[in-house]
Amino acid sequence: MSTKNTPPTSQEKILPSDEQVEDELCLLDLEDADSLLLHVQDLVSQHLEEFPEDQIDDEAARYAAKMTKASITDGTRDGHLRIIKHYITFHLRRNKKWDAKRVDEKTPHDITTFITQKCGPAEQGFEGRKYSTAVSTRAALTMWYKNLRPNESLTEWRLDSVSNTWRGLPTRSRQVSQFMVGLEKTKAKSGEVSSSARALALEDIHRLYAHCINSSLTPAQRRLGIVRYVAYLLAWLMLLRIDEVIKLRFENIDKIPGERKFVDVSLNTRKQNQTGVLHSWRLHANDDDPKICPVRAFILLASLYGPEITKSGSLFLHVTAQGAVMQNQPLTASTLSRALSRDLQGLGYSSWALYGTHSFRRGGCQYRIKVKRWSADMVAAWGGWSQVEAVTMFRYFYSPNDNHEFMHEYDRNY
């Protein structure tokens, strides 16, 4: 008896596969790791008591201490060194022949085994540390393997078929990402709040405006603040990462002379797709809330640069402490990230270390949903998310770091 294959329904045709969803979760894990990397020294220092020096005093520990000191000479990374010493000591106590400098297909397993020992459930004989300890440990081990092989790529982990050697950082391997995603889910089920980068909400953007463009600032400070704030605002409005917004060029801005209702902006490359002009936005003036008005922001930037700056090349330029605009010195992602940290600290944010390079993208996404009342498909189109990337988009809609403190307002009927 012959059977006919049932054609897939339209819903089945468009639903992403489990593998695609898993790929996106791993990508999001790597993005979160990158986003928090700027503040890793602070994260590491918060967990040093979990890696005590006084418990490391045997042959394996002494060897580990000698090896890390020889490999890493940066004195500002003492916290990282303590974690690395614990990592090496842990494995040497398990296997005296274990080679700390070996980097191969087994290295990701070595990393996850150590993190499991630190963060696995206490009732199963592990230490039961928080997910943030896992984040700090991964960051410290990233430093270890970067120092072991300084010429390797920092963005991948792959097998070179020609030399049959593993290239890149083992902390960026799929195995480690899958482990971190699973660990975070497990910790969340037990009630632990995620360590994902926090979103910048509308009120945060208003505060940054007041902080960066303040009449009490000196002229030089205000000039510095204008460049920072316009970059912050565009990243937030256009749902961009910091490393994307600083890639904007004068050529990406299409402002019709005399037109005050909108500005068109395009971006040459994005992480989702690295070829061609992929995305464009029409940013409309906002007379109801001038602080987040993109047209006014561009006018501020144009007034700052003046006619002496050639309108070509990088849009965001370095401004010296004396207020001079440097045409040939584009603003960098690391400079803007550090500036955001200083600005948030200047505003008195005790949780400033939770804000990272993705905080504008997260916050802008939530602003479109909660304040502007956009539908999910509108946000997906605006942010450039495919259906497979909807996992990322939902994470941006909701994070316990951003929303739990407002729950008492959710069920109001007036």
C-alpha positions in Angstrom: 0.0 0.0 0.0 1.5 3.3 -1.1 1.6 6.3 1.2 1.9 9.9 0.3 4.1 12.3 2.1 1.9 15.0 3.8 3.1 18.4 2.6 4.2 20.7 5.4 1.8 23.3 6.6 2.6 26.9 6.2 3.4 27.1 9.9 5.8 24.1 9.7 7.6 25.7 6.8 8.5 28.9 8.6 9.2 27.6 12.1 12.9 27.5 12.9 14.5 24.2 13.7 15.7 23.2 17.2 19.2 23.4 15.8 18.7 27.0 14.6 17.3 28.0 17.9 20.2 26.4 19.7 22.6 28.3 17.4 20.9 31.5 18.2 21.1 30.8 21.9 24.8 30.2 21.6 25.3 33.4 19.6 23.4 35.3 22.3 25.6 33.7 25.0 28.7 35.0 23.2 27.2 38.4 22.7 26.4 38.6 26.5 30.0 37.5 27.3 31.4 40.2 25.0 29.0 42.8 26.4 30.2 42.3 30.0 33.9 41.9 29.1 34.6 45.6 29.6 33.6 45.2 33.3 35.2 41.8 33.8 37.7 43.2 36.3 34.8 44.3 38.5 33.0 41.0 38.1 36.1 39.0 38.9 36.8 41.1 42.0 33.3 40.4 43.4 34.1 36.6 43.5 37.6 36.5 44.7 36.6 35.1 48.1 35.4 32.0 46.2 39.0 31.4 45.1 41.0 31.8 48.4 44.7 31.9 48.4 45.1 30.2 51.7 43.6 26.9 50.4 46.3 26.6 47.7 49.4 25.1 49.3 50.5 21.9 47.8 52.8 20.8 45.0 50.2 21.2 42.3 49.2 24.7 43.6 52.8 25.9 43.8 53.4 24.7 40.2 50.2 26.5 39.1 51.2 29.7 40.8 54.6 29.6 39.2 53.1 28.9 35.7 50.5 31.7 35.9 53.1 34.2 37.2 55.4 33.4 34.3 52.7 33.5 31.6 50.8 36.6 32.8 52.8 39.6 34.0 50.0 42.2 34.1 49.9 43.2 37.7 46.3 44.7 37.4 45.0 41.2 36.8 45.6 39.6 40.2 42.0 38.5 40.4 42.2 36.7 37.1 45.4 35.0 38.3 43.7 33.6 41.4 41.0 32.0 39.3 43.5 30.6 36.8 45.6 29.1 39.6 42.5 27.4 41.0 41.7 26.1 37.5 45.2 24.6 37.0 45.4 23.3 40.5 42.0 21.6 40.2 43.0 19.7 37.1 46.5 18.7 38.4 45.0 17.3 41.5 42.7 15.2 39.3 45.5 14.2 36.9 49.1 14.9 37.6 49.9 14.5 33.8 47.4 17.2 32.8 49.1 19.9 30.7 47.8 23.4 31.4 49.3 24.7 28.2 47.7 22.1 26.0 44.9 23.4 23.8 43.0 20.9 21.8 39.5 19.3 21.4 39.5 18.4 25.1 40.1 22.0 26.4 36.4 23.1 26.3 35.6 20.0 28.4 38.3 21.0 30.9 36.7 24.5 31.1 33.2 23.2 31.7 34.4 20.6 34.2 36.0 23.3 36.4 33.0 25.6 36.1 30.7 22.7 37.1 32.9 22.1 40.2 32.4 25.8 41.2 28.8 26.3 40.2 27.2 22.9 40.2 24.5 22.1 42.8 25.9 21.7 46.3 23.6 18.8 47.0 25.5 16.9 44.3 28.9 17.6 45.9 29.8 20.8 44.0 30.3 24.2 45.4 27.0 25.7 44.4 28.3 29.1 43.4 26.2 31.6 41.4 26.0 32.0 37.6 28.0 35.2 37.9 30.9 33.1 39.2 30.8 31.1 36.0 30.9 34.3 34.0 33.9 35.5 35.9 35.6 32.2 35.6 35.1 32.0 31.9 36.5 35.6 31.5 39.6 34.7 33.5 40.2 31.6 31.4 39.7 33.6 28.3 42.6 35.7 29.5 44.7 32.6 30.2 44.3 31.1 26.7 44.8 34.5 25.1 48.1 34.8 26.8 49.1 31.3 25.9 48.4 31.9 22.2 48.5 35.6 21.6 48.3 35.3 17.8 45.1 33.3 17.7 41.7 34.7 16.7 39.7 36.0 19.6 36.3 35.5 18.0 36.2 31.8 17.0 37.0 28.2 17.9 37.5 25.8 15.0 39.5 22.9 13.7 42.1 23.8 11.0 41.7 20.9 8.6 45.2 21.6 7.1 47.2 21.5 10.2 44.7 19.5 12.2 45.0 21.9 15.1 42.4 23.9 17.0 42.3 27.6 16.3 40.9 30.5 18.4 39.7 30.6 22.0 38.3 27.4 23.6 36.1 29.6 25.9 34.2 30.6 22.7 33.6 27.0 21.7 30.0 25.8 21.0 30.5 23.3 23.9 31.2 26.0 26.4 28.4 28.2 25.1 25.9 25.4 25.3 27.1 24.7 28.8 26.7 28.3 29.9 23.2 28.5 28.3 22.2 25.4 30.2 23.7 26.6 33.5 22.0 29.9 33.3 18.6 28.2 32.7 19.3 25.9 35.6 20.2 28.8 37.9 17.1 30.8 36.7 14.8 27.9 37.7 16.3 28.0 41.2 15.4 31.7 41.4 18.8 33.2 40.6 18.7 36.5 38.7 20.6 36.5 35.3 23.9 38.4 34.9 22.9 39.5 31.3 23.6 43.1 30.5 20.9 45.5 31.7 18.7 47.6 29.4 18.9 51.4 29.3 15.3 52.6 29.7 13.8 55.9 28.6 14.4 57.5 31.9 18.1 56.4 31.7 18.4 58.1 28.3 16.9 61.3 29.8 19.4 61.2 32.6 22.3 60.7 30.2 21.1 63.7 28.2 21.1 65.9 31.3 24.5 64.6 32.3 26.2 65.0 28.9 24.5 68.2 27.7 24.4 70.3 30.8 24.5 74.1 30.9 26.8 73.9 34.0 29.5 72.1 32.0 32.5 73.9 30.6 32.4 74.4 26.8 34.9 71.7 26.3 33.0 69.2 28.5 29.8 70.0 26.7 31.4 69.4 23.3 32.6 66.0 24.6 29.2 65.3 25.9 27.4 66.1 22.6 29.4 63.5 20.7 28.8 60.8 23.4 25.1 61.6 23.7 24.3 61.5 20.0 26.1 58.1 19.7 24.1 56.9 22.8 20.8 58.1 21.3 21.3 56.7 17.9 22.3 53.3 19.3 19.2 53.3 21.4 16.7 54.5 18.8 18.1 52.2 16.0 18.6 49.2 18.3 22.4 49.1 17.6 25.3 47.7 19.6 28.0 50.2 20.5 30.4 48.6 18.0 27.8 49.2 15.3 26.9 52.8 16.0 30.5 53.9 15.9 30.8 52.5 12.4 28.3 55.1 11.1 29.8 57.5 8.6 28.7 60.9 7.2 27.9 59.0 4.0 25.3 57.0 5.9 23.2 60.1 6.8 20.8 61.3 4.2 19.4 64.7 5.4 17.4 66.7 2.8 18.3 70.4 3.1 15.5 72.2 4.9 13.7 69.0 5.9 13.1 69.0 9.6 10.6 66.1 9.9 13.0 63.2 9.5 16.5 61.9 8.8 17.3 58.8 6.8 20.2 56.6 8.1 21.7 53.5 6.6 24.3 51.1 8.0 26.8 49.3 5.7 27.4 46.1 7.7 25.8 44.4 10.7 26.8 41.3 12.6 23.8 39.3 11.2 25.1 39.8 7.7 28.4 41.2 6.7 27.8 42.2 3.0 26.2 45.2 1.4 23.9 47.9 2.7 21.6 45.8 4.8 19.5 48.2 6.9 18.1 51.7 6.8 16.0 53.7 9.2 13.9 56.8 8.8 14.2 58.7 12.1 11.4 61.2 12.7 11.6 64.4 14.7 10.2 64.1 18.2 8.7 67.4 19.3 6.9 65.8 22.3 10.3 64.6 23.8 13.1 66.8 22.5 15.7 65.0 24.5 15.3 61.9 22.3 14.7 63.8 19.1 17.1 62.4 16.4 16.7 65.5 14.2 17.8 67.8 17.1 20.6 65.5 17.9 22.0 65.7 14.3 21.7 69.5 14.5 23.7 69.5 17.7 26.4 67.4 16.1 26.5 69.5 13.0 26.8 72.7 15.1 29.6 71.2 17.1 31.6 70.1 14.0 31.0 73.3 12.1 32.2 74.0 8.5 35.8 73.2 9.2 35.1 69.5 9.6 34.9 67.6 6.3 31.6 65.7 6.1 33.2 62.5 5.1 34.4 59.4 6.9 33.5 58.5 10.5 30.5 60.3 11.9 31.7 60.2 15.5 35.0 61.9 16.1 37.3 62.1 19.0 37.1 65.4 21.0 40.1 66.4 23.1 39.9 67.5 26.7 40.3 71.1 25.4 37.2 70.6 23.1 39.0 70.3 19.8 37.4 67.9 17.3 40.0 65.6 15.7 38.9 64.9 12.1 41.3 62.0 11.7 40.6 60.3 15.0 37.3 58.3 15.0 35.7 57.5 18.2 36.2 53.8 19.1 33.8 51.3 20.7 36.1 50.8 23.7 36.3 54.6 24.3 32.5 54.9 24.1 32.0 51.9 26.4 34.3 53.3 29.0 32.6 56.7 28.7 29.2 55.1 29.3 30.6 53.5 32.5 31.9 56.9 33.7 28.6 58.6 32.9 26.5 56.1 34.7 28.9 56.3 37.7 28.6 60.1 37.6 24.9 59.7 37.7 25.2 57.6 40.8 24.3 54.2 39.3 25.5 51.6 41.8 24.7 48.9 39.2 26.7 50.6 36.4 28.8 47.4 35.8 25.6 45.6 34.6 25.3 48.0 31.6 27.3 46.9 28.6 27.6 47.3 24.9 24.2 45.7 24.2 22.3 47.9 26.8 21.2 50.4 24.1 19.9 47.6 21.9 18.0 46.0 24.7 16.6 49.2 26.1 15.6 50.5 22.7 13.8 47.3 22.0 11.9 47.5 25.3 11.1 51.2 24.6 9.5 50.3 21.2 7.3 47.6 22.8 6.4 49.2 26.1 6.3 52.9 25.4 5.6 53.2 21.6 3.4 50.1 21.7 4.9 48.6 18.6 4.1 45.0 17.7 6.7 42.3 17.8 7.0 42.1 14.0 7.6 45.9 13.8 10.4 45.6 16.3 11.8 42.6 14.4 11.9 44.5 11.2 13.3 47.7 12.8 16.1 45.8 14.6 16.9 43.5 11.7 16.0 40.2 13.4 15.1 37.2 11.4 12.6 34.6 12.7 15.4 32.4 13.9 16.8 35.4 15.8 13.5 35.9 17.6 15.1 34.2 20.6 17.5 37.1 20.9 14.6 39.6 20.4 12.6 38.0 23.2 15.5 38.2 25.5 15.7 41.9 24.8 12.0 42.3 25.5 12.3 40.7 28.9 15.1 40.3 31.4 14.7 39.9 35.1 17.4 42.6 35.5 15.1 45.1 33.9 11.5 44.3 34.9 11.1 42.5 38.2 11.1 45.7 40.4 8.0 47.0 38.6 5.8 43.9 39.1 3.8 45.6 41.8 2.3 47.9 39.1 1.4 45.2 36.6 -2.1 44.3 37.7 -3.4 47.9 38.3 -7.0 48.5 37.2 -6.9 52.3 37.3 
